[in-house]
Amino acid sequence: MSQDNLIKLQCKECKRINYWSRKNKRKVERKIEVKKHCPWCKKHTVHKELKK
């Protein structure tokens, strides 16, 4: 697994990093926003991509 493709996903509400994911940086230029479950907020929130 290449380290270049890894991105962090941070919760917008509590600002904690909960997930790691991959993306193809050649095809996807914008920052990813995904709605995922946050264990700290205990609800589904928007998670946004951070710099590695």
CHARMM internal coordinates of N, CA and C (Angstrom, degrees):
IC EDIT
DIST 1 N 1 CA 1.4607
DIST 1 CA 1 C 1.5255
ANGL 1 N 1 CA 1 C 108.85
DIST 1 C 2 N 1.2886
ANGL 1 CA 1 C 2 N 116.76
DIHE 1 N 1 CA 1 C 2 N 127.93
DIST 2 N 2 CA 1.4548
ANGL 1 C 2 N 2 CA 122.21
DIHE 1 CA 1 C 2 N 2 CA -177.94
DIST 2 CA 2 C 1.5234
ANGL 2 N 2 CA 2 C 111.39
DIHE 1 C 2 N 2 CA 2 C -80.41
DIST 2 C 3 N 1.3026
ANGL 2 CA 2 C 3 N 116.03
DIHE 2 N 2 CA 2 C 3 N 136.64
DIST 3 N 3 CA 1.4608
ANGL 2 C 3 N 3 CA 121.35
DIHE 2 CA 2 C 3 N 3 CA 178.81
DIST 3 CA 3 C 1.5262
ANGL 3 N 3 CA 3 C 111.68
DIHE 2 C 3 N 3 CA 3 C -74.58
DIST 3 C 4 N 1.3337
ANGL 3 CA 3 C 4 N 117.51
DIHE 3 N 3 CA 3 C 4 N -18.30
DIST 4 N 4 CA 1.4672
ANGL 3 C 4 N 4 CA 121.21
DIHE 3 CA 3 C 4 N 4 CA -178.29
DIST 4 CA 4 C 1.5203
ANGL 4 N 4 CA 4 C 112.29
DIHE 3 C 4 N 4 CA 4 C -68.45
DIST 4 C 5 N 1.3175
ANGL 4 CA 4 C 5 N 117.46
DIHE 4 N 4 CA 4 C 5 N -28.48
DIST 5 N 5 CA 1.4626
ANGL 4 C 5 N 5 CA 121.14
DIHE 4 CA 4 C 5 N 5 CA -175.99
DIST 5 CA 5 C 1.5148
ANGL 5 N 5 CA 5 C 113.38
DIHE 4 C 5 N 5 CA 5 C -88.75
DIST 5 C 6 N 1.3283
ANGL 5 CA 5 C 6 N 119.00
DIHE 5 N 5 CA 5 C 6 N -7.92
DIST 6 N 6 CA 1.4550
ANGL 5 C 6 N 6 CA 121.34
DIHE 5 CA 5 C 6 N 6 CA -176.41
DIST 6 CA 6 C 1.5272
ANGL 6 N 6 CA 6 C 111.76
DIHE 5 C 6 N 6 CA 6 C -76.36
DIST 6 C 7 N 1.3248
ANGL 6 CA 6 C 7 N 115.09
DIHE 6 N 6 CA 6 C 7 N 140.15
DIST 7 N 7 CA 1.4702
ANGL 6 C 7 N 7 CA 121.54
DIHE 6 CA 6 C 7 N 7 CA 174.79
DIST 7 CA 7 C 1.5239
ANGL 7 N 7 CA 7 C 108.58
DIHE 6 C 7 N 7 CA 7 C -134.12
DIST 7 C 8 N 1.3247
ANGL 7 CA 7 C 8 N 116.76
DIHE 7 N 7 CA 7 C 8 N 155.28
DIST 8 N 8 CA 1.4662
ANGL 7 C 8 N 8 CA 122.16
DIHE 7 CA 7 C 8 N 8 CA 175.91
DIST 8 CA 8 C 1.5217
ANGL 8 N 8 CA 8 C 108.36
DIHE 7 C 8 N 8 CA 8 C -99.47
DIST 8 C 9 N 1.3236
ANGL 8 CA 8 C 9 N 115.99
DIHE 8 N 8 CA 8 C 9 N 145.45
DIST 9 N 9 CA 1.4636
ANGL 8 C 9 N 9 CA 121.26
DIHE 8 CA 8 C 9 N 9 CA 175.37
DIST 9 CA 9 C 1.5230
ANGL 9 N 9 CA 9 C 108.59
DIHE 8 C 9 N 9 CA 9 C -116.34
DIST 9 C 10 N 1.3229
ANGL 9 CA 9 C 10 N 115.51
DIHE 9 N 9 CA 9 C 10 N 122.48
DIST 10 N 10 CA 1.4630
ANGL 9 C 10 N 10 CA 122.37
DIHE 9 CA 9 C 10 N 10 CA -175.94
DIST 10 CA 10 C 1.5219
ANGL 10 N 10 CA 10 C 110.43
DIHE 9 C 10 N 10 CA 10 C -112.80
DIST 10 C 11 N 1.3306
ANGL 10 CA 10 C 11 N 115.66
DIHE 10 N 10 CA 10 C 11 N 136.80
DIST 11 N 11 CA 1.4599
ANGL 10 C 11 N 11 CA 121.41
DIHE 10 CA 10 C 11 N 11 CA 177.22
DIST 11 CA 11 C 1.5309
ANGL 11 N 11 CA 11 C 109.08
DIHE 10 C 11 N 11 CA 11 C -67.91
DIST 11 C 12 N 1.3220
ANGL 11 CA 11 C 12 N 116.54
DIHE 11 N 11 CA 11 C 12 N 135.76
DIST 12 N 12 CA 1.4685
ANGL 11 C 12 N 12 CA 120.19
DIHE 11 CA 11 C 12 N 12 CA -179.82
DIST 12 CA 12 C 1.5203
ANGL 12 N 12 CA 12 C 112.83
DIHE 11 C 12 N 12 CA 12 C -74.96
DIST 12 C 13 N 1.3285
ANGL 12 CA 12 C 13 N 117.55
DIHE 12 N 12 CA 12 C 13 N -25.31
DIST 13 N 13 CA 1.4648
ANGL 12 C 13 N 13 CA 120.30
DIHE 12 CA 12 C 13 N 13 CA -177.06
DIST 13 CA 13 C 1.5212
ANGL 13 N 13 CA 13 C 112.73
DIHE 12 C 13 N 13 CA 13 C -84.07
DIST 13 C 14 N 1.3306
ANGL 13 CA 13 C 14 N 116.93
DIHE 13 N 13 CA 13 C 14 N -53.46
DIST 14 N 14 CA 1.4695
ANGL 13 C 14 N 14 CA 119.33
DIHE 13 CA 13 C 14 N 14 CA -175.66
DIST 14 CA 14 C 1.5309
ANGL 14 N 14 CA 14 C 112.79
DIHE 13 C 14 N 14 CA 14 C -98.82
DIST 14 C 15 N 1.3345
ANGL 14 CA 14 C 15 N 118.49
DIHE 14 N 14 CA 14 C 15 N -7.36
DIST 15 N 15 CA 1.4690
ANGL 14 C 15 N 15 CA 125.03
DIHE 14 CA 14 C 15 N 15 CA 177.19
DIST 15 CA 15 C 1.5261
ANGL 15 N 15 CA 15 C 113.88
DIHE 14 C 15 N 15 CA 15 C 65.04
DIST 15 C 16 N 1.3186
ANGL 15 CA 15 C 16 N 117.61
DIHE 15 N 15 CA 15 C 16 N 25.51
DIST 16 N 16 CA 1.4658
ANGL 15 C 16 N 16 CA 120.60
DIHE 15 CA 15 C 16 N 16 CA 177.54
DIST 16 CA 16 C 1.5239
ANGL 16 N 16 CA 16 C 109.89
DIHE 15 C 16 N 16 CA 16 C -97.59
DIST 16 C 17 N 1.3116
ANGL 16 CA 16 C 17 N 115.87
DIHE 16 N 16 CA 16 C 17 N 147.39
DIST 17 N 17 CA 1.4554
ANGL 16 C 17 N 17 CA 121.76
DIHE 16 CA 16 C 17 N 17 CA 177.83
DIST 17 CA 17 C 1.5205
ANGL 17 N 17 CA 17 C 107.60
DIHE 16 C 17 N 17 CA 17 C -88.55
DIST 17 C 18 N 1.3279
ANGL 17 CA 17 C 18 N 116.53
DIHE 17 N 17 CA 17 C 18 N 113.68
DIST 18 N 18 CA 1.4553
ANGL 17 C 18 N 18 CA 121.72
DIHE 17 CA 17 C 18 N 18 CA -174.32
DIST 18 CA 18 C 1.5181
ANGL 18 N 18 CA 18 C 113.73
DIHE 17 C 18 N 18 CA 18 C -109.56
DIST 18 C 19 N 1.3211
ANGL 18 CA 18 C 19 N 118.38
DIHE 18 N 18 CA 18 C 19 N -26.06
DIST 19 N 19 CA 1.4556
ANGL 18 C 19 N 19 CA 121.00
DIHE 18 CA 18 C 19 N 19 CA -173.01
DIST 19 CA 19 C 1.5245
ANGL 19 N 19 CA 19 C 111.08
DIHE 18 C 19 N 19 CA 19 C -136.53
DIST 19 C 20 N 1.3385
ANGL 19 CA 19 C 20 N 114.56
DIHE 19 N 19 CA 19 C 20 N 152.99
DIST 20 N 20 CA 1.4527
ANGL 19 C 20 N 20 CA 123.58
DIHE 19 CA 19 C 20 N 20 CA 169.32
DIST 20 CA 20 C 1.5181
ANGL 20 N 20 CA 20 C 106.81
DIHE 19 C 20 N 20 CA 20 C -117.36
DIST 20 C 21 N 1.3168
ANGL 20 CA 20 C 21 N 116.44
DIHE 20 N 20 CA 20 C 21 N 144.48
DIST 21 N 21 CA 1.4567
ANGL 20 C 21 N 21 CA 120.22
DIHE 20 CA 20 C 21 N 21 CA -179.77
DIST 21 CA 21 C 1.5251
ANGL 21 N 21 CA 21 C 108.93
DIHE 20 C 21 N 21 CA 21 C -147.02
DIST 21 C 22 N 1.3291
ANGL 21 CA 21 C 22 N 115.53
DIHE 21 N 21 CA 21 C 22 N 179.27
DIST 22 N 22 CA 1.4626
ANGL 21 C 22 N 22 CA 121.50
DIHE 21 CA 21 C 22 N 22 CA 176.93
DIST 22 CA 22 C 1.5089
ANGL 22 N 22 CA 22 C 109.57
DIHE 21 C 22 N 22 CA 22 C -123.69
DIST 22 C 23 N 1.3177
ANGL 22 CA 22 C 23 N 114.89
DIHE 22 N 22 CA 22 C 23 N 152.64
DIST 23 N 23 CA 1.4601
ANGL 22 C 23 N 23 CA 118.74
DIHE 22 CA 22 C 23 N 23 CA 172.03
DIST 23 CA 23 C 1.5200
ANGL 23 N 23 CA 23 C 109.42
DIHE 22 C 23 N 23 CA 23 C -150.11
DIST 23 C 24 N 1.3156
ANGL 23 CA 23 C 24 N 115.65
DIHE 23 N 23 CA 23 C 24 N 152.32
DIST 24 N 24 CA 1.4518
ANGL 23 C 24 N 24 CA 121.87
DIHE 23 CA 23 C 24 N 24 CA 176.89
DIST 24 CA 24 C 1.5250
ANGL 24 N 24 CA 24 C 107.16
DIHE 23 C 24 N 24 CA 24 C -84.83
DIST 24 C 25 N 1.3143
ANGL 24 CA 24 C 25 N 116.10
DIHE 24 N 24 CA 24 C 25 N 108.20
DIST 25 N 25 CA 1.4621
ANGL 24 C 25 N 25 CA 120.25
DIHE 24 CA 24 C 25 N 25 CA -174.03
DIST 25 CA 25 C 1.5195
ANGL 25 N 25 CA 25 C 113.08
DIHE 24 C 25 N 25 CA 25 C -75.08
DIST 25 C 26 N 1.3383
ANGL 25 CA 25 C 26 N 117.15
DIHE 25 N 25 CA 25 C 26 N -15.77
DIST 26 N 26 CA 1.4620
ANGL 25 C 26 N 26 CA 119.59
DIHE 25 CA 25 C 26 N 26 CA 176.41
DIST 26 CA 26 C 1.5159
ANGL 26 N 26 CA 26 C 111.70
DIHE 25 C 26 N 26 CA 26 C -75.93
DIST 26 C 27 N 1.3365
ANGL 26 CA 26 C 27 N 116.72
DIHE 26 N 26 CA 26 C 27 N -34.27
DIST 27 N 27 CA 1.4653
ANGL 26 C 27 N 27 CA 120.44
DIHE 26 CA 26 C 27 N 27 CA -176.68
DIST 27 CA 27 C 1.5257
ANGL 27 N 27 CA 27 C 112.74
DIHE 26 C 27 N 27 CA 27 C -94.47
DIST 27 C 28 N 1.3356
ANGL 27 CA 27 C 28 N 117.44
DIHE 27 N 27 CA 27 C 28 N -36.24
DIST 28 N 28 CA 1.4617
ANGL 27 C 28 N 28 CA 121.43
DIHE 27 CA 27 C 28 N 28 CA -176.44
DIST 28 CA 28 C 1.5263
ANGL 28 N 28 CA 28 C 108.46
DIHE 27 C 28 N 28 CA 28 C -106.88
DIST 28 C 29 N 1.3185
ANGL 28 CA 28 C 29 N 116.80
DIHE 28 N 28 CA 28 C 29 N 111.70
DIST 29 N 29 CA 1.4644
ANGL 28 C 29 N 29 CA 120.46
DIHE 28 CA 28 C 29 N 29 CA -176.60
DIST 29 CA 29 C 1.5224
ANGL 29 N 29 CA 29 C 112.62
DIHE 28 C 29 N 29 CA 29 C -97.53
DIST 29 C 30 N 1.3211
ANGL 29 CA 29 C 30 N 117.08
DIHE 29 N 29 CA 29 C 30 N -25.23
DIST 30 N 30 CA 1.4643
ANGL 29 C 30 N 30 CA 119.71
DIHE 29 CA 29 C 30 N 30 CA -177.86
DIST 30 CA 30 C 1.5233
ANGL 30 N 30 CA 30 C 110.95
DIHE 29 C 30 N 30 CA 30 C -84.09
DIST 30 C 31 N 1.3243
ANGL 30 CA 30 C 31 N 116.64
DIHE 30 N 30 CA 30 C 31 N 166.87
DIST 31 N 31 CA 1.4557
ANGL 30 C 31 N 31 CA 121.22
DIHE 30 CA 30 C 31 N 31 CA 176.74
DIST 31 CA 31 C 1.5233
ANGL 31 N 31 CA 31 C 109.31
DIHE 30 C 31 N 31 CA 31 C -78.53
DIST 31 C 32 N 1.3245
ANGL 31 CA 31 C 32 N 115.37
DIHE 31 N 31 CA 31 C 32 N 140.91
DIST 32 N 32 CA 1.4587
ANGL 31 C 32 N 32 CA 121.23
DIHE 31 CA 31 C 32 N 32 CA -176.58
DIST 32 CA 32 C 1.5262
ANGL 32 N 32 CA 32 C 109.88
DIHE 31 C 32 N 32 CA 32 C -85.04
DIST 32 C 33 N 1.3304
ANGL 32 CA 32 C 33 N 115.87
DIHE 32 N 32 CA 32 C 33 N 138.17
DIST 33 N 33 CA 1.4637
ANGL 32 C 33 N 33 CA 122.57
DIHE 32 CA 32 C 33 N 33 CA 171.94
DIST 33 CA 33 C 1.5257
ANGL 33 N 33 CA 33 C 107.53
DIHE 32 C 33 N 33 CA 33 C -125.89
DIST 33 C 34 N 1.3368
ANGL 33 CA 33 C 34 N 115.85
DIHE 33 N 33 CA 33 C 34 N 124.52
DIST 34 N 34 CA 1.4606
ANGL 33 C 34 N 34 CA 121.40
DIHE 33 CA 33 C 34 N 34 CA -176.06
DIST 34 CA 34 C 1.5224
ANGL 34 N 34 CA 34 C 107.87
DIHE 33 C 34 N 34 CA 34 C -131.94
DIST 34 C 35 N 1.3123
ANGL 34 CA 34 C 35 N 116.39
DIHE 34 N 34 CA 34 C 35 N 142.00
DIST 35 N 35 CA 1.4577
ANGL 34 C 35 N 35 CA 120.47
DIHE 34 CA 34 C 35 N 35 CA 175.71
DIST 35 CA 35 C 1.5200
ANGL 35 N 35 CA 35 C 108.51
DIHE 34 C 35 N 35 CA 35 C -91.07
DIST 35 C 36 N 1.3365
ANGL 35 CA 35 C 36 N 116.38
DIHE 35 N 35 CA 35 C 36 N 114.07
DIST 36 N 36 CA 1.4619
ANGL 35 C 36 N 36 CA 122.04
DIHE 35 CA 35 C 36 N 36 CA -176.52
DIST 36 CA 36 C 1.5273
ANGL 36 N 36 CA 36 C 109.31
DIHE 35 C 36 N 36 CA 36 C -134.93
DIST 36 C 37 N 1.3135
ANGL 36 CA 36 C 37 N 114.64
DIHE 36 N 36 CA 36 C 37 N 167.62
DIST 37 N 37 CA 1.4655
ANGL 36 C 37 N 37 CA 119.50
DIHE 36 CA 36 C 37 N 37 CA 179.72
DIST 37 CA 37 C 1.5209
ANGL 37 N 37 CA 37 C 110.08
DIHE 36 C 37 N 37 CA 37 C -80.88
DIST 37 C 38 N 1.3217
ANGL 37 CA 37 C 38 N 117.18
DIHE 37 N 37 CA 37 C 38 N 131.41
DIST 38 N 38 CA 1.4585
ANGL 37 C 38 N 38 CA 123.08
DIHE 37 CA 37 C 38 N 38 CA 176.43
DIST 38 CA 38 C 1.5280
ANGL 38 N 38 CA 38 C 107.90
DIHE 37 C 38 N 38 CA 38 C -103.38
DIST 38 C 39 N 1.3353
ANGL 38 CA 38 C 39 N 118.21
DIHE 38 N 38 CA 38 C 39 N 119.66
DIST 39 N 39 CA 1.4645
ANGL 38 C 39 N 39 CA 119.80
DIHE 38 CA 38 C 39 N 39 CA -179.64
DIST 39 CA 39 C 1.5276
ANGL 39 N 39 CA 39 C 113.28
DIHE 38 C 39 N 39 CA 39 C -69.19
DIST 39 C 40 N 1.3246
ANGL 39 CA 39 C 40 N 117.45
DIHE 39 N 39 CA 39 C 40 N -21.94
DIST 40 N 40 CA 1.4689
ANGL 39 C 40 N 40 CA 120.61
DIHE 39 CA 39 C 40 N 40 CA -179.14
DIST 40 CA 40 C 1.5284
ANGL 40 N 40 CA 40 C 111.26
DIHE 39 C 40 N 40 CA 40 C -82.35
DIST 40 C 41 N 1.3279
ANGL 40 CA 40 C 41 N 116.83
DIHE 40 N 40 CA 40 C 41 N -39.81
DIST 41 N 41 CA 1.4707
ANGL 40 C 41 N 41 CA 120.88
DIHE 40 CA 40 C 41 N 41 CA 177.39
DIST 41 CA 41 C 1.5319
ANGL 41 N 41 CA 41 C 111.03
DIHE 40 C 41 N 41 CA 41 C -82.78
DIST 41 C 42 N 1.3143
ANGL 41 CA 41 C 42 N 117.02
DIHE 41 N 41 CA 41 C 42 N -20.54
DIST 42 N 42 CA 1.4634
ANGL 41 C 42 N 42 CA 124.97
DIHE 41 CA 41 C 42 N 42 CA -178.01
DIST 42 CA 42 C 1.5314
ANGL 42 N 42 CA 42 C 112.73
DIHE 41 C 42 N 42 CA 42 C 60.76
DIST 42 C 43 N 1.3331
ANGL 42 CA 42 C 43 N 114.73
DIHE 42 N 42 CA 42 C 43 N 40.68
DIST 43 N 43 CA 1.4581
ANGL 42 C 43 N 43 CA 121.02
DIHE 42 CA 42 C 43 N 43 CA 175.08
DIST 43 CA 43 C 1.5281
ANGL 43 N 43 CA 43 C 108.81
DIHE 42 C 43 N 43 CA 43 C -160.26
DIST 43 C 44 N 1.3247
ANGL 43 CA 43 C 44 N 116.58
DIHE 43 N 43 CA 43 C 44 N 171.17
DIST 44 N 44 CA 1.4528
ANGL 43 C 44 N 44 CA 121.72
DIHE 43 CA 43 C 44 N 44 CA 177.16
DIST 44 CA 44 C 1.5186
ANGL 44 N 44 CA 44 C 108.95
DIHE 43 C 44 N 44 CA 44 C -81.04
DIST 44 C 45 N 1.3190
ANGL 44 CA 44 C 45 N 116.35
DIHE 44 N 44 CA 44 C 45 N 125.46
DIST 45 N 45 CA 1.4587
ANGL 44 C 45 N 45 CA 121.95
DIHE 44 CA 44 C 45 N 45 CA 179.90
DIST 45 CA 45 C 1.5318
ANGL 45 N 45 CA 45 C 108.92
DIHE 44 C 45 N 45 CA 45 C -133.93
DIST 45 C 46 N 1.3207
ANGL 45 CA 45 C 46 N 116.17
DIHE 45 N 45 CA 45 C 46 N 168.47
DIST 46 N 46 CA 1.4466
ANGL 45 C 46 N 46 CA 121.46
DIHE 45 CA 45 C 46 N 46 CA 177.26
DIST 46 CA 46 C 1.5267
ANGL 46 N 46 CA 46 C 108.08
DIHE 45 C 46 N 46 CA 46 C -80.35
DIST 46 C 47 N 1.3329
ANGL 46 CA 46 C 47 N 115.30
DIHE 46 N 46 CA 46 C 47 N 131.76
DIST 47 N 47 CA 1.4508
ANGL 46 C 47 N 47 CA 121.96
DIHE 46 CA 46 C 47 N 47 CA 175.76
DIST 47 CA 47 C 1.5321
ANGL 47 N 47 CA 47 C 107.62
DIHE 46 C 47 N 47 CA 47 C -113.89
DIST 47 C 48 N 1.3360
ANGL 47 CA 47 C 48 N 115.31
DIHE 47 N 47 CA 47 C 48 N 131.46
DIST 48 N 48 CA 1.4589
ANGL 47 C 48 N 48 CA 121.00
DIHE 47 CA 47 C 48 N 48 CA -177.05
DIST 48 CA 48 C 1.5182
ANGL 48 N 48 CA 48 C 110.66
DIHE 47 C 48 N 48 CA 48 C -114.68
DIST 48 C 49 N 1.3127
ANGL 48 CA 48 C 49 N 115.12
DIHE 48 N 48 CA 48 C 49 N 149.31
DIST 49 N 49 CA 1.4545
ANGL 48 C 49 N 49 CA 121.72
DIHE 48 CA 48 C 49 N 49 CA -179.08
DIST 49 CA 49 C 1.5299
ANGL 49 N 49 CA 49 C 111.19
DIHE 48 C 49 N 49 CA 49 C -69.53
DIST 49 C 50 N 1.3197
ANGL 49 CA 49 C 50 N 115.21
DIHE 49 N 49 CA 49 C 50 N 139.98
DIST 50 N 50 CA 1.4617
ANGL 49 C 50 N 50 CA 122.74
DIHE 49 CA 49 C 50 N 50 CA 175.68
DIST 50 CA 50 C 1.5267
ANGL 50 N 50 CA 50 C 110.07
DIHE 49 C 50 N 50 CA 50 C -114.38
DIST 50 C 51 N 1.3142
ANGL 50 CA 50 C 51 N 115.67
DIHE 50 N 50 CA 50 C 51 N 168.10
DIST 51 N 51 CA 1.4564
ANGL 50 C 51 N 51 CA 119.32
DIHE 50 CA 50 C 51 N 51 CA 170.57
DIST 51 CA 51 C 1.5122
ANGL 51 N 51 CA 51 C 109.02
DIHE 50 C 51 N 51 CA 51 C -71.52
DIST 51 C 52 N 1.2971
ANGL 51 CA 51 C 52 N 117.28
DIHE 51 N 51 CA 51 C 52 N 150.12
DIST 52 N 52 CA 1.4609
ANGL 51 C 52 N 52 CA 120.83
DIHE 51 CA 51 C 52 N 52 CA -179.96
DIST 52 CA 52 C 1.5018
ANGL 52 N 52 CA 52 C 111.03
DIHE 51 C 52 N 52 CA 52 C -80.52
END
COOR INIT
IC SEED 1 N 1 CA 1 C
IC BUILD
